[in-house]
C-alpha cells in the first residue's frame, strides 16, 4: 500500500509521538505527559487513516461509531476502576487488543479470493497475528478471572497437562505451516484460531496469582506483536511501529520482572509458582511460635521518636485503599524531623508499577519512591521499617532457605532494620503460600487490622506522642 507525502508525514509524526510518550513513561513524574503524547499520536494516526477510506463510506461510519462508543466506555472505566482492580482492567484492555488484532487478520485472509493462493508475504503475518492475538485474548481472560477471584488464583494443574499443551502447540505449528505453504484453507484458519484460544487458556491456567504481574506484562507484549503483524497485513507503518514498541517494551519488562524474582522466564511460566504449600511449619501454625503484637499507641511513640522510617507498601495497601493514610502519617513524621522514604519492590502488588501508581495518586513525592537496589543498603541505618500489606517481597526465606519456592528472589532488606512493624489483617501467607520468618523475628511488632484503620490510629498516636 502506498501513501501520499502528507499521510506519510502524519504517520511519521504519530510514530515519533509514540516513541516519545513511551520514553516519558519511564518516570512517574512524566508518565501523565507520556500518556497524553501517545494519545495525541493515536489521534493523528486516525486522522491519517481517514483519507484512505474515501472509497468506502461504510468503513468511515463504522470507525466513527466505534470511537463514539469506545471512547466514553474507556474514559468511564478508567475513572471508575478501583486501584485494586487496575490489573483486571489492564488484562481486559490487553485481551481486547489481542482479540481485535486476530480478527483483523482473519478478515483480511477471508477477503482474498478463495481460488487464488495467498502470497507468503501476507499469509505469514496473518498466521502470526492470529496465533499471538488469540493467545493473548484468551490468556488475558483467564488472568482477569484469577485476579477477580472468579476462579481460584492458585495454579490449576491436571494429569497430562503438559502433553496436551504440547499437542495443541504442535497442531498450531502444523496448521500455520500449511496455511503459509498452500495460501488457502479457510477451515484451517478457523481451526488455527480456535486452537490458539485454547492455548491461551492452557498457558495461563497453571500459573499462580503470585506471577500475575509477569503474565500481564508478557500478554501485553503478545498483543503488541500481534498488532505489528496486522501492520504488515494491512501495509500500515504506524501499526508496525506502535505494535513493535509495545512488544519490545513488554518483553523487556517481563525479563526485568523475572530477574527481580530471581528466576528464569521459563521457570516462572512453567514452574507452577504460586501453589499454596502446606509445610510442617505452616501446618503447625508456625511450629507453635508466637508473634509480638503491639498497640497503635506504642508503635506511634516508636515512630515519633525515630530518626529514619521506611515505608514498605504491598498489595494489602491497595486492598485497604490506604495510600492517603500512609501519606498523612509520613507528612506528620516529617514535621517532627523524621526522614521518610518508600521502598518499592519491582513485583509488589499485582501489576508492574502498581505501588508507584498507588502512591503517586496520594501525591507522595517522586523522590521518596526508592527502587530496591537504591534503598536496600539504607535499611541498616533505619530505625523503623513499616511494612504495609507486603509479604513475599520481604521474606528472608528468599535468601536463607534453599528449599523455598521463592529462594533466589531479590528482596527488600527489611530484616536489617532496627525495628520492624507489620500492618496485616492476619497471619495469612502471601501469594507464594509460605510462612514469612520475619513475622517471628524478635524485632518485629505486629499491628493487626485493616491497614487504613491502623494507619489512622498511628496518625493519632504520633500526634499525641
N, C-alpha and C positions, 0 to 999 in steps of 0.2 A: 504494500500500500504506500502510495506517495502522498506527500503533504506539500501545501504551498509554503512559501517562506514565512509568512506571518504565523501560520499554525505551528510550524516547526519551532519558531522562536518562543511561542507561548508554551509549548511542551518543554522546551529547554528551561524556561523560567520556572515552570512548575517543578521540574526535577531539581533545580537549584534550591528552591524553597523547601522541598522535601529533605534534601541533604542538610541544609542549614537548620531546619527545625529539629531533625534528629540530633544534630550536634548540640543544640540548646538543651535537649532533654538530658544531657549528661550531668546537669547540676539542678538540684531543686530550686535554686534561685532563678534559673532561666527557663524552667520547664513550662511555665504558663505561656511564655513567649514562643517557645518551640512548638507548642500545640497550635497556637494562632498562625504561625508561619506555615506549618504543614496544612492547616485548614485553608489558608489562602492559596496554597499551591493546588489543592484539590478543586477549589472554585475555578481557578484558571484552567486546569486540565479539562474540567467540564465545559467551560466556555469554548475551548479549542476544539472539543469534540462535536459540538452542535453543528458547525458548518458542514461537516461530513454527512449530516443526516438530512440534507435538503431534499434528497430524493425520496425520503420516507417520512411523511408527516406523522404516521402512526408511531414510529420509533421515538420521535421527539416528544410526542404526547405522553408515551409511556414513561420516558425519563423524567419529565416534569411531574407526573403523577407520583412516581416512586419517590422523588425528592420531597414533594409536599407531604407525603405520608411518613417517610422515613426520618426526615429532619426533626419534626416535632416529637416523634417517638423517642429518638435518640436523646434529644435535649431533656425531655421529661425523665427518662430513665436515668440519665447521668446525674440529675439533680435529686431525684427521689431515692436513689440507692443508698443504703447504709454502708459505712466503711467496712463492716464485717462481711457484707455481701458483694463488695467490689470484685473479688476474684471470680465469683459466679458471673457477674456481668461481663468481665473480660473474656471468660470462657465462652459465653453466649455470643458476643460480638465476633470473637475469633472464629467460632464454628460457623456462623452465618457467612462470614467472608470466604471460608474454605468451601462451603457448600455452593455458594454463588459461582466461585471460580470453576468448580467441577461442572456445574450445569451449563455455563457459558461454552466450555469446550465440547460438551455433548451436543449442544445446539449447533455449533459450527461444524461438527462432524456430520450431523444429520442434514445440514444444508447442501452438502456435496451430493452430486448425482450418484445414485446407488449403483449405476452401471460403470462408473469410472473409478479406477484405483486412486485413492487419495495420495498426494505426494508425501514422501517421507518427511520433508520439512514441516508439514502440517501434522502428520499423524504422530510424530514423536512428542511434540509439545502437548497435543491433545491427550495422549495417554498419560503423560507426566502430570498434567493438571488434574485430570480425572482421579488418578490414584491418590496423589498427595492431597487434593482438595477434599475428596470424600473421606479419606482417613482422618483429616483434621476435623471435619464436620462431626463425624460420629464420635471420635475421641473426645472432642470438646463437650459433647452431650453427656458422656459418661463422667467427665471431670466435673461438670456442673452438678450432676446428680449426686456425686460423692460429696462435693463441697456444701450442697444444700441439704445434705443428710436425707435425700430421697432414697438412697441406698447406703449400705454401710461403707464407711471410709477405709476400712482395712482391706488388704489385698484379697481379691476373690479368686481363688485357685481351685481347679478341679483336675481330676486324674486325666492324663493325656493332653493337658492343655498345650504344652509346647509342640508336640507332633501335629496337633490340629492347627495351631497358628502357623507352623512351618508349611503345612499343606495348603493353607489359604494363600500364604505369601507366594508359594511356588505356582499356584494356579494363576495368580495375578501376573507373575512374570511371563508365564506361557501365553496368556491371553494378550498381554501387552506386546510381546514379540510378534504374535500372529497378526495383530492389528497393524503394526508398523510394516511388516513384510508384505502383507497382502493389500493393505489400504482399504479393505472393505470388511463388512461384517457388523451390522447394527446390533444383532443379538449378542455378539461377543463384547461390544461396547457396553451394553446394559449389564451383562454378566460381570464385566470388569468393575462397573460402578457399584454393583451390589456387593461383590467380594471386598472392595476397598472399604465400604461402610462396615462390613463385618470385621475387617482387620482393625479398623479404628476402635471398635468396641473391645475386641480381644486384646488390643495393645494396651489399653488403659485399665481394664478390669484388674489385672494382677498388681497394679501399682497402688501403694497405700497413701493415705492422706498426708503423711509426712513429706512425700515427694511431689505433692501437687504444684508447688511453685515452679519446679523444674519442668513438670509436664506441661503446664500452661505456657511456659517460655518456648518449649520445643514445638508445641502445636501452633503457636504463633508464627514460628519460623516456617512451619509447613505451609500455613496459609499464605505467607509472603511468597514462597517459592511457587505455589500454585498460581498466584496472581501473575508472577513473572512468566510462567508458562502460557497463561492466557495472552500476555503481551505478544509473545511470538505467534500465537494462533491468530490474533487479530491484526498483527503488524503494527502494534501501538507502542511507541518507545516509552511513554510515560508509565505504562503498566509494567514494562520490563524494569525500569529504573526503580519505581516505587516498590514493586514486589521483591526485587533483589535487595534493596535496603532493609526491608522487614525481615527477609530470610537471613541475611548476613548478621544483622544485629541480634535477632532471636537466637541464632546459632552461637554467637559469641557469648550471649547472656547465659545460655544453657550450659556452656562449657565453664564459665566463671562460677556459676552456682554449684555445679557438680564438684569443682575444685574446692569451693567453700565448705562442702560437705565431706571433703576428703575421700571421694570415691570417683571411680571412672563412670562415664556416662552409661556404658554397657551394664555395669554392676547396678547402677542406680535404677535403670529402667527395667532390668530383668532379674534383679535380686530380691524382689518382693519386700523391699524395705517398708516398714510401717506395720508389719504384723505385730499384734499385741503379744508380747512374750510373757508367759507366766513362769517366772523364775522362782527358785526356792525362796529367795528373799522377798519378792513381791507377794507370793502366796502366803507367806507368814507375816505379812504386814510389816515388812522391813525387819524381819527376824526379831520382832518384839522390841525394836528400838523405839525410843521416844524422841519427839522433836521439842524444841524450846519455843513456846509461843509467848507473845508479848501483847501489851495493850497499846492503843494509839498514843496514850499519854507518855508511856515510857519511850516509845520509838520517836515520838515528836521531840522529846527532850534530847535524845541522842542526835537527831538531825540538826536541831537548833544550835547545838554546841560543836558541830563538826566544822572542819575547815574545807573539806572537799567531799562532794557527793556525786556519784554517777548513777543515773537512772538507766535501767536496762529494760526496755519495752519488749513485749511479746504479743502473741495473738490474744491473750487474755485482756490486754489493754484495749484492743479493738472491740472485743465482745462487750466489755463494760462501757464502751464509749467514754473512756476516762482520760482522753488526751488533754482536755481543757483543765481537768482537775490536776493532772501532772504539771501542766504549765503554771497553774496557780501556786502549787507547792514550791516549784522551782523559783518563781519570782519572789516568793516570801523568803526563801532561804537566801537568795541573792541580796535582798535588802539587809539581811543580817551579816553580810560579808562572806557567805559560803560560796565557794567555787562550784559551779554546777555544769555537768556535761551529760550527754546522752550517748550510750554505747549501742551502735546499730550493727547487728549481725546480718550478713547477706541473705540468710534464709529465714529470718524471723518473720512470723506471720504466714500468710497463705498465698502470697504472690510476690514477685520481685518488687522491692522498694515499698512494701506495704507500710512499714514503720515510718519511713521518710515522709510518705504522703499523709499518714495519720497525724504526725507531729507538725507537719507544715500547715495542716488545716487548723491547728491550735496556735499558729503563729510562733512556734518555737524558732528562735534564731538559727539560721542555717549553720553558722559557725560552731554551734554547740552540738550538732549532729556529727558524731565521730564514727568513722568506719572501724571495723575490728582491728585491722593492722595498726591503725593510728592510735588507738586508745588502750590496747591491751597492756602495754607496759605501765600505764598510769594507775592500774588497779593497786599496785603495791603501795602507793602513797595515798590511797583513798581511804577516808575514814568510814564511809558507809556506801555500799553498793546496794541500791534499792531496785530489786527485781520485780517488775510489774507484769505478771502474766506470761513470762518466758519460762522455759523449762529445759528442753533438749539442748538449746544453744549455750547453756551454762553448765551442763552436766559434766563433771570431771571424768566420768566413765569413758568419754571420748579420748582421754589421754591415758587413763590408768588401767583400763580393763580390756585387754586384747580380745576377749570373747564377746564383747558388747557389739550389737549391730551398728552402733554409732562410732565405734573405735576408729580413730584416724581423722574424724571430722574436726576441723579447727573450731575452737570455742572461745567465748569471751572469758577472760581470766578472772571471773568474779570471785573464785575461791581464794585469790590472793589479797583481797581487800581486808581491812582490819575488822570490819563488821559487815554482815550480810543480812539484809531484810528481804523476805519473800512475801509479796502480797498474792495470796492464792485463795481460791474458793475451797479447795480440799487438797488432799494428798494424791489426787488422781495423777497418773503419769501423763507425759506429753504425747505428741503424735507417735513417737517411736515406741511407746508402750512399755518403757522400762523405768525402774526407780531412779531417782536423782539423789546420788550420795550427798550432794551439797545440802539437802534438806536436813540431814542428820549431823552436819558439821557443828561443833560447839560454838562457832562464831555466828551461826545462823539463828535469826529470830523470825518466827512465822507470825503473820498477821492475817488471819483467816477472814474471808468475807468478800463481797463484791468489791472490785478494785476501785470503782468510783466512790463508793461509800467510805472505803478505807482511806483513800487519799483525802477526802473531805474532812474526815476525822483527824488526819495528820495535820492538815492545814490549821484546824482549830487548836490542836495541841501545840504546834510550833508558835502560834500567836500567844498562847498562854505561858510559854516557857520563859 
